[in-house]
Each structure stands twice: as structure tokens, then as C-alpha cells.
């Protein structure tokens, strides 16, 4: 916990993140990103967009955070997005069942246990709670709604128009970065467990029988640390995982591989990264298979990315609820048999039930024995009441979905912890954040050696030149040069540029590397290009 407290202290002091609404006493599960934290978060999201939009050729959309009740009822979140909660009636503290029992338990299992409050020792009452924030649409509160628990549903309900946009060709991917909301029972651990958090999700739509990946060969030799459902940790190549059936298909394996590459590129320690397969009892209601990218921190292993095979669950659910056509054509044709009701015979025989029987017959596939249920009555319909015709139709299907879902806030915390260093110089301790130059909030500090003799003026000129090149730099002339280096090291700035008396003679500057403290001399005209090559 020591490093966690140090990161919290640093983050609050240097404008990375801090608890929200502090002057009012705060609110659990809500954090603000400060000036540097916002830059860091934006840079991580920019790198994610580079991966999924430029490299993976996905397109991004943006949908509302408020979702009508019907959407989340159809998707299963109203009925399934539940947590088992235990509450102390004496001190009124609530906990997730895992926090008290040490493992995830079903509601009925938890009810049989004797559980005591970790705070005061009194008996705990077991209950269930839906994790979504409820709200209303309209001034009279007539339409129930929720704050979205994930960004994914905004993509799924737009599938018909997105399919048109992609010119009716599969596979294709759609991404969204935005806020999601979950009314966590006991949010703790800073930005690791929030009630309002940032997600970056990709929904990749495939034909059900074609869950290979065109670029699988690029990653097949990548080696991952995995914990399959047998709970035995091992290292294995992507190709072998697929060959041995440990991963369900090439698409899931491919996104596991590029997730590892992405996380390492932004500063996650490879030795503290693994992929764990969900056990059947912890699988989300929409998932056929799911793997979590977990990162080791002072709190243990933290889930940062979930890679799930959602099959056709969501599209089928919204199709059932609305009647909207979520099917696509395979381009192939098939002969399909269809039941044609004979209403001239059904009408006289079944009277007031004739209309219902007609509708149900038209929706059925032909069988040897046709039985229709109306309320509690089963009615067998003999062949005299219908005929079976064959027709040639376009073969169609509902696409399946592979979903890589990234928790941006958790990833940012893990980056900070994995790159937090303490150094000592002349008896004083200094903090160094060894952030990747690509995500560092400030790319370079610009310092005049002294605040006189024209050095500040040249330093200001260089600052402006670099900003015009799109490089965010910070000018500082206060304190010793060592103190200024230390302030930049503390916020992860990879380079420091010092303007000294030699600059007046030959127009060169000193550039210091944060991690090695090595210094090189360079013409001021080459600085922008040199920094860009490294970020």
C-alpha cells in the first residue's frame, strides 16, 4: 500500500488525479483528472485510437450516456447486471460478497452463510443490487432510463445503419471511447474502482463460421502468460493456444496478442501482465468466452481489459425486442420450406383462434408434427390445415461479435505504479515517473541556465518553436537547474532542454534524457525533429 499512497500524494500534488468534490467532503467512486492527468489520459486514448482506427481499420462512433430502460431490459442488464451485497444493519456499511467471504458466491449460497461485518463485527444481511444508475427521460419522469453500464449497446442498436456504412461487408469493427457508469457497492482503491469511468471498446462483427483473422500470422508467434479455466498458469504462443483449443478461435487470440502489445507499449511491465480465462460461474450473461488481461499491482491482479466472444447475443436480443432486422446476407442461396396456412379450413374449424393459429404457423419451420400452444392449451394442427411450399431465398445470419473492452482509468493507475521510481542524490530523495515518451503529458522542459544575459529570451523562442510543431513543452526558470530537472522527472517528462552560454555562441542546446540522465549537444533547429522521432 506504500506505493499506492505515494502515487495518490504525487497525483494530487502535481495535478494528475484527485478525489472529486473535496471541498464538500468528497463522494466515493468519483475522481477528477487534473491538468497533467487529463493530458496523460488523452495520450493513452490517442494511442488506443491509433491501434484500433488506423492499424485495425475500425471506425469510431459516439452515442449518448443515457439509455432508455427498454434497451437495457432487452440486453439483459436489467435482470442480470446484479451483485450480491451484504449490509451491516448496525453501522450501515455495505460490502461485495467477495470482500467478506473471500470469493464470489451466488445469492442462495451467500444466504446460507453466517457473515460478520469487518468494521464492527455484527451480523450481515445478504441482498442483491443492480449496479446501474437509474434516471428518467423528460420533465415528468415518465420514461425510465439508466446511465449506460457500457458503451457497447450504443454500437449494437446502430448495427443496421453501420452495416450500410460498411457497404454490407463483413468483418468490420466499430469503436467507442466514453464514460460508463456502475453504482459500485464499495468503491475503493482510487481510480481502480470508480462509479463513473472511461471505457474504450471495440465491437468486431464476424460471420459466425468465420472467426479467423486475416492478420493472425502477424501475431501467431507472440507468447502470452495465460491462466486457462483449468487455473494452471503457463506461457504459450498464440498459435499453440488456438491449435490446442485453449482459446475458442483465432479472432479472440489475435485481440489478446495486440492487447499485450498495446499495454507494453504504453508502459505496463510485461512480467506483471497475464491473461486469465473466465470460469463459467463468473461469465457475463452475454458471453460465450472471455479472457481478462490482468495487471499485477500492490492490490494484487487487477482486470484492465476484457476480451469476450459475445456471439450473436446482443443483436438477437435487440432484434427480438424491436423487430429490427439485424440479419445480413451471406451471398449464398438456399431452398427453404415454408408453412402456408389454409385459412378457408382453419377459419371454420378454429373460429376465434384462427388468427393466432395463422400467425404462429407462418412463423414456424415445417416439422413432422405441428403443435401450437395458445395460453395453456396445446393444439395439434393436422396437414389438412396447411401446405408446405419451397422457395429459394438468400441465406442470412446474425453476425457474431468479438469485443475487446479496455478500462482506461485502471490502465492509467497501473502505468503510474509500474513506472514509479525513487532516486536519491546528495542525501535527498527524488521521484521519477519513467513514462513512455508517447504518453508523457509534457514532452520536454525548456530551461535557461540563468535568468539573465539573454538566455530566457532564447529559451522562450525555442518554447514557441516547439509548440508550433505540435510538441507540448514547459518553460521553467525558477530554482537551480537540478531542482528543475527533478520537477520534470516527477511528472514523467522525458527530455529537458537547457539553454546556456554556449547557445549564444553556436546556437546549440543541451538535451537531457530523464531515465539515463545522459546529455547531448544539438543544434536548436534539429530539436523538434529529434523529439518527434522519439514520441
C-alpha positions in Angstrom: 0.0 0.0 0.0 3.0 2.3 0.5 3.5 2.9 -3.3 -0.3 3.4 -3.7 -0.3 6.2 -1.1 2.8 7.7 -2.7 1.1 7.7 -6.1 -2.0 9.3 -4.6 0.1 12.0 -2.9 2.1 12.7 -6.1 -1.1 12.7 -8.2 -2.8 15.2 -6.0 0.2 17.4 -5.6 1.1 17.5 -9.3 -2.4 17.6 -10.9 -2.7 14.1 -12.2 -5.9 13.0 -10.3 -7.6 13.7 -7.0 -11.0 12.9 -5.3 -13.9 14.8 -6.7 -15.9 17.4 -4.7 -13.3 17.5 -1.9 -14.5 20.9 -0.5 -17.8 19.2 0.1 -16.3 16.1 1.7 -16.0 14.1 -1.5 -18.1 11.3 -3.0 -17.0 7.7 -3.1 -16.1 6.4 -6.5 -15.6 9.7 -8.3 -12.2 11.2 -9.2 -11.1 14.3 -11.2 -8.2 14.3 -13.6 -6.1 17.4 -13.2 -4.2 19.3 -15.9 -1.5 16.7 -16.3 -3.8 13.7 -15.7 -6.1 14.9 -18.5 -3.1 15.1 -20.8 -1.9 11.6 -19.8 -5.4 10.2 -20.3 -5.8 11.8 -23.7 -2.5 10.5 -24.8 -3.4 6.9 -23.7 -6.7 7.2 -25.6 -4.9 8.6 -28.6 -2.6 5.6 -28.7 -5.6 3.3 -28.4 -7.3 5.1 -31.4 -4.1 4.7 -33.4 -4.2 1.0 -32.8 -7.9 0.3 -33.5 -8.7 3.0 -36.0 -5.5 3.3 -38.0 -4.0 -0.1 -37.6 -7.1 -2.2 -37.2 -9.2 -0.1 -39.7 -12.2 0.3 -37.3 -14.4 3.4 -37.3 -15.4 5.4 -34.2 -18.9 6.5 -33.2 -20.2 8.4 -30.2 -23.6 7.6 -28.6 -25.5 9.0 -25.6 -24.7 8.1 -22.0 -28.4 7.9 -21.1 -30.1 4.8 -22.3 -33.9 4.1 -22.3 -35.0 1.2 -20.0 -36.1 -0.9 -22.9 -32.7 -1.2 -24.4 -31.0 -2.4 -21.2 -34.0 -4.7 -20.5 -33.6 -6.3 -23.9 -29.8 -6.6 -23.5 -30.3 -8.5 -20.2 -28.6 -5.8 -18.0 -31.8 -5.1 -16.0 -32.2 -8.7 -15.0 -28.6 -9.9 -15.0 -26.3 -7.0 -14.0 -26.5 -7.8 -10.3 -24.1 -8.1 -7.4 -24.6 -9.9 -4.2 -24.4 -7.4 -1.4 -24.0 -7.7 2.3 -25.0 -4.9 4.6 -24.5 -4.3 8.3 -27.7 -3.1 9.9 -25.7 -1.5 12.8 -23.0 0.5 11.1 -24.8 0.6 7.7 -21.6 -0.3 5.8 -22.1 -2.4 2.6 -19.7 -4.8 1.0 -19.4 -7.0 -2.0 -19.8 -10.6 -1.0 -16.3 -11.4 -2.2 -14.8 -8.8 0.2 -16.3 -10.7 3.2 -16.5 -14.3 2.1 -13.2 -14.2 0.1 -14.8 -15.5 -3.1 -17.7 -14.8 -5.4 -20.9 -16.5 -4.3 -24.3 -16.9 -5.7 -27.2 -15.2 -3.7 -28.6 -18.5 -2.5 -25.1 -19.7 -1.4 -24.5 -16.5 0.5 -27.8 -16.6 2.3 -26.7 -19.9 3.9 -23.6 -18.5 5.4 -23.0 -16.7 8.7 -21.2 -13.5 7.8 -20.0 -10.7 10.2 -19.2 -7.1 9.5 -15.4 -6.4 9.1 -16.0 -3.0 10.6 -18.0 -3.7 13.8 -18.4 -7.5 14.0 -22.2 -7.5 13.7 -24.2 -9.9 11.6 -24.5 -9.0 7.9 -27.7 -9.1 5.8 -27.5 -10.6 2.3 -29.2 -9.0 -0.6 -28.9 -8.3 -4.4 -28.5 -4.9 -6.1 -28.5 -3.8 -9.7 -25.3 -1.9 -10.4 -26.8 0.6 -12.9 -27.6 4.2 -12.1 -31.4 4.8 -12.6 -32.6 8.1 -14.1 -35.6 9.4 -16.1 -36.1 11.0 -19.5 -38.4 14.0 -19.7 -39.5 16.6 -17.1 -42.4 14.5 -15.8 -40.2 11.4 -15.2 -42.5 9.2 -17.3 -39.8 7.3 -19.1 -37.4 5.2 -17.1 -33.8 5.1 -18.1 -30.3 4.3 -16.9 -26.8 5.7 -17.3 -25.1 3.3 -19.6 -23.1 0.5 -17.9 -21.0 0.0 -21.1 -20.6 1.8 -24.4 -21.3 -1.4 -26.4 -25.1 -1.2 -26.5 -24.9 2.1 -28.4 -23.0 0.3 -31.1 -25.3 -2.7 -31.2 -28.5 -0.7 -31.6 -26.9 1.1 -34.5 -26.0 -2.1 -36.3 -28.4 -1.7 -39.3 -27.0 1.7 -40.2 -23.4 0.7 -39.5 -23.8 -2.3 -41.8 -24.9 0.0 -44.5 -22.0 2.3 -43.9 -19.5 -0.6 -44.3 -21.2 -1.4 -47.6 -22.7 -4.6 -46.3 -19.4 -6.4 -46.0 -18.1 -8.4 -43.0 -15.9 -8.4 -41.0 -15.9 -4.8 -39.7 -15.1 -3.1 -36.5 -16.7 -0.2 -34.6 -15.2 1.5 -31.6 -16.3 4.0 -29.0 -14.5 5.7 -26.2 -16.6 7.3 -23.5 -18.0 7.3 -19.9 -19.8 4.4 -18.4 -21.5 4.2 -15.0 -21.8 1.5 -12.4 -23.1 2.1 -8.9 -20.3 0.1 -7.2 -21.2 -1.2 -3.7 -17.9 -0.2 -2.1 -15.7 1.8 -4.4 -12.1 2.0 -3.1 -8.5 2.0 -4.4 -8.6 5.4 -6.1 -9.2 5.3 -9.8 -9.1 1.5 -9.9 -12.8 1.1 -8.8 -14.9 4.0 -9.9 -18.6 4.7 -10.3 -18.0 6.9 -13.4 -15.2 5.7 -15.5 -13.8 5.7 -19.1 -14.1 2.7 -21.4 -12.6 2.1 -24.8 -14.5 -0.7 -26.5 -14.3 -2.3 -29.9 -17.0 -4.4 -31.4 -15.8 -6.6 -34.3 -18.6 -8.2 -36.3 -17.9 -11.5 -38.0 -19.7 -14.3 -39.9 -20.5 -17.0 -37.3 -18.4 -19.6 -39.0 -15.5 -17.3 -39.9 -13.8 -16.3 -36.7 -10.4 -16.5 -38.1 -8.4 -13.3 -38.6 -6.7 -12.0 -41.7 -3.6 -10.9 -39.8 -3.3 -13.8 -37.4 0.0 -14.8 -39.0 1.5 -11.5 -37.7 0.9 -12.5 -34.0 1.0 -16.3 -34.1 4.4 -16.5 -32.5 3.7 -14.0 -29.7 3.9 -15.7 -26.3 1.4 -14.8 -23.5 1.3 -15.8 -19.9 -2.2 -17.4 -19.5 -4.4 -19.0 -16.9 -7.0 -21.1 -18.7 -10.1 -22.3 -17.0 -8.1 -25.2 -15.5 -6.4 -22.5 -13.4 -2.8 -23.7 -14.3 -0.6 -20.8 -15.3 1.6 -21.3 -18.3 3.4 -19.4 -21.1 2.2 -20.3 -24.6 2.3 -19.0 -28.1 -0.8 -17.6 -29.7 -0.7 -20.3 -32.4 -0.5 -23.1 -29.9 -3.3 -21.7 -27.8 -5.6 -22.0 -30.9 -4.3 -25.4 -32.0 -4.9 -26.9 -28.6 -8.4 -25.4 -28.3 -7.4 -23.3 -25.2 -8.8 -20.3 -26.9 -12.1 -20.6 -28.8 -11.0 -19.0 -32.1 -8.3 -17.1 -33.9 -10.1 -13.7 -33.5 -10.0 -13.9 -29.7 -6.4 -15.0 -29.7 -5.5 -12.1 -32.1 -7.0 -9.5 -29.9 -5.3 -10.9 -26.9 -2.0 -10.6 -28.7 -2.5 -7.0 -29.8 -3.8 -6.1 -26.3 -0.5 -7.3 -24.8 1.5 -5.3 -27.4 -0.5 -2.2 -26.7 -0.3 -2.4 -22.9 3.5 -2.9 -23.0 3.9 0.0 -25.5 2.3 2.4 -23.0 4.3 1.3 -20.0 2.9 -1.9 -18.5 5.6 -4.2 -17.2 5.4 -7.4 -19.3 6.4 -9.5 -16.3 3.3 -8.2 -14.5 0.8 -9.0 -17.2 -1.2 -12.2 -17.7 -4.4 -13.3 -19.4 -7.0 -15.2 -17.3 -10.0 -17.1 -18.7 -13.3 -16.6 -17.0 -14.7 -19.5 -15.2 -18.3 -20.5 -16.2 -19.8 -19.1 -12.9 -18.2 -15.7 -13.5 -19.1 -15.3 -17.2 -21.1 -12.3 -18.1 -24.7 -13.1 -19.3 -23.8 -12.2 -22.9 -20.5 -14.0 -23.2 -19.6 -17.4 -24.7 -16.0 -17.0 -23.8 -14.0 -14.2 -22.1 -10.3 -13.6 -21.2 -9.2 -10.8 -18.9 -5.8 -9.0 -19.3 -4.8 -8.7 -15.7 -2.0 -6.5 -14.3 -0.2 -7.1 -11.1 -0.3 -4.1 -8.7 0.1 -3.5 -4.9 -3.6 -4.6 -4.7 -2.9 -7.9 -6.5 -4.0 -8.8 -10.0 -6.3 -6.1 -11.5 -8.5 -6.7 -14.5 -7.8 -4.0 -17.1 -9.1 -5.4 -20.4 -11.8 -8.0 -21.1 -11.8 -9.8 -24.5 -15.1 -11.5 -25.0 -16.9 -13.6 -27.6 -20.5 -12.1 -27.3 -21.7 -14.4 -30.1 -25.0 -13.0 -31.6 -26.4 -12.4 -28.2 -26.9 -8.6 -28.3 -28.0 -8.3 -31.9 -30.5 -11.2 -31.4 -31.8 -9.6 -28.2 -32.5 -6.2 -29.8 -34.0 -7.9 -32.9 -36.4 -9.8 -30.7 -37.3 -6.7 -28.7 -37.9 -4.3 -31.7 -38.4 -6.4 -34.8 -35.5 -4.5 -36.4 -33.7 -6.7 -39.0 -30.2 -7.5 -37.6 -29.5 -10.2 -40.2 -27.1 -10.0 -43.1 -26.9 -11.9 -46.3 -24.2 -14.4 -46.9 -24.4 -14.0 -50.7 -25.4 -17.7 -51.0 -28.9 -19.0 -51.8 -30.7 -21.9 -50.1 -34.0 -23.7 -50.6 -36.3 -23.0 -47.6 -39.6 -24.7 -46.7 -42.4 -22.6 -45.5 -45.8 -23.3 -44.0 -48.8 -21.8 -45.9 -51.9 -21.8 -43.7 -55.2 -22.8 -45.4 -57.5 -20.2 -43.9 -60.6 -21.4 -45.7 -60.3 -24.5 -43.5 -58.7 -23.0 -40.4 -61.4 -20.3 -40.0 -64.4 -22.6 -39.7 -62.5 -25.2 -37.6 -60.9 -22.9 -35.0 -63.1 -19.8 -35.2 -61.8 -17.0 -32.8 -58.4 -18.8 -32.6 -57.9 -18.8 -36.3 -55.9 -15.5 -36.5 -53.5 -16.6 -33.8 -53.0 -20.0 -35.4 -52.4 -18.4 -38.8 -49.7 -16.1 -37.3 -47.9 -18.9 -35.4 -48.0 -21.3 -38.5 -46.4 -18.6 -40.6 -43.6 -18.1 -38.1 -42.9 -21.9 -37.7 -40.5 -24.1 -39.5 -42.1 -27.2 -41.0 -42.0 -30.3 -38.8 -43.4 -33.8 -38.9 -45.8 -32.8 -36.1 -47.1 -29.3 -35.9 -48.2 -28.3 -32.4 -49.2 -24.8 -31.4 -49.5 -23.6 -27.8 -52.2 -20.9 -27.1 -52.0 -19.9 -23.4 -52.0 -23.2 -21.6 -53.6 -25.3 -24.4 -51.6 -27.3 -26.9 -53.3 -27.7 -30.3 -52.0 -30.2 -32.9 -52.6 -28.9 -36.4 -53.0 -31.7 -39.0 -51.7 -31.4 -42.6 -55.2 -30.6 -43.9 -55.0 -27.1 -42.5 -51.7 -26.1 -44.3 -49.4 -26.8 -47.1 -45.6 -26.7 -47.4 -44.0 -24.8 -50.2 -40.4 -24.5 -51.1 -38.8 -21.2 -52.0 -35.3 -20.1 -53.0 -34.0 -17.4 -50.6 -30.8 -15.6 -49.8 -29.0 -17.3 -47.0 -28.8 -15.0 -44.0 -27.4 -14.9 -40.4 -27.0 -12.7 -37.4 -23.3 -11.6 -37.1 -21.3 -12.7 -34.1 -19.2 -10.2 -32.1 -15.7 -10.2 -30.6 -15.3 -7.4 -28.0 -12.0 -6.1 -26.6 -13.1 -3.7 -23.8 -10.4 -1.5 -22.1 -10.8 0.2 -18.7 -8.8 3.4 -19.3 -8.6 4.5 -15.6 -7.3 1.2 -14.3 -4.7 1.1 -17.1 -3.6 4.6 -16.1 -3.2 3.7 -12.5 -1.2 0.6 -13.5 1.1 2.7 -15.7 1.8 5.0 -12.8 2.6 2.2 -10.4 4.8 0.3 -12.8 6.8 3.4 -13.7 7.1 5.0 -10.3 10.8 5.2 -9.2 12.6 6.8 -6.3 16.1 8.0 -6.6 18.5 9.6 -4.2 21.0 12.4 -4.8 23.2 14.1 -2.2 21.0 12.7 0.6 17.7 13.9 -1.0 15.0 11.6 -2.4 13.5 12.3 -5.8 10.6 10.8 -7.5 10.9 9.8 -11.2 8.0 8.7 -13.4 9.5 6.7 -16.2 6.6 7.2 -18.6 6.8 6.3 -22.2 7.5 9.5 -24.3 4.4 8.7 -26.4 2.1 9.2 -23.4 4.0 11.6 -21.2 1.9 14.7 -20.5 4.8 17.1 -21.1 7.3 16.1 -23.7 10.1 18.5 -22.7 11.1 21.1 -20.2 12.8 24.2 -21.6 15.2 25.9 -19.2 17.5 28.9 -19.4 20.6 28.1 -17.3 20.3 31.5 -15.6 17.6 34.2 -15.7 19.8 36.9 -17.4 22.1 37.7 -20.3 19.5 36.9 -23.0 19.2 33.2 -22.1 15.5 33.5 -21.1 14.6 35.2 -24.4 16.2 32.4 -26.4 14.5 29.8 -24.3 11.1 31.4 -24.9 11.8 31.4 -28.6 12.6 27.7 -28.5 9.5 27.0 -26.4 7.3 28.7 -29.1 9.1 26.9 -31.9 8.3 23.6 -30.4 4.7 24.4 -29.6 4.2 25.4 -33.2 5.5 22.0 -34.2 2.8 20.4 -32.0 5.1 19.5 -29.2 3.9 20.3 -25.7 6.7 21.8 -23.6 7.0 23.6 -20.3 9.1 26.7 -19.6 10.7 27.0 -16.2 13.4 29.4 -14.9 12.9 29.1 -11.2 15.4 27.4 -8.8 18.6 25.5 -9.6 18.8 23.5 -12.8 18.9 20.3 -10.7 15.6 21.3 -9.0 14.0 22.0 -12.4 15.2 18.6 -13.7 13.6 17.0 -10.6 10.3 18.7 -11.1 10.1 17.4 -14.7 11.2 13.9 -13.7 8.4 13.8 -11.1 5.7 14.2 -13.8 7.4 11.9 -16.3 8.8 14.5 -18.8 11.3 12.5 -20.9 13.5 15.3 -22.0 14.9 18.6 -20.7 16.4 21.3 -22.9 18.9 23.7 -21.4 19.9 27.0 -23.0 23.3 28.1 -21.7 26.1 30.5 -22.7 27.4 28.2 -25.4 24.0 28.6 -27.1 24.8 32.3 -27.6 28.0 31.3 -29.5 26.9 28.4 -31.7 23.1 28.1 -31.4 23.3 24.6 -29.8 21.5 23.4 -26.6 21.9 20.6 -24.1 19.2 17.8 -24.1 19.0 15.6 -21.0 17.4 12.2 -21.0 15.2 11.6 -18.0 15.9 7.9 -17.5 19.7 7.8 -18.2 20.5 11.5 -17.2 22.8 11.5 -20.2 23.2 14.8 -22.1 23.8 15.5 -25.7 24.5 18.7 -27.6 22.3 19.6 -30.5 21.6 22.5 -33.0 18.4 24.2 -31.9 16.9 23.7 -35.4 17.0 19.9 -35.1 15.3 19.7 -31.7 11.7 19.4 -33.0 12.5 16.6 -35.4 14.6 14.7 -32.8 11.8 14.8 -30.2 9.1 13.8 -32.7 11.2 10.7 -33.7 11.1 9.6 -30.0 7.4 10.3 -29.2 
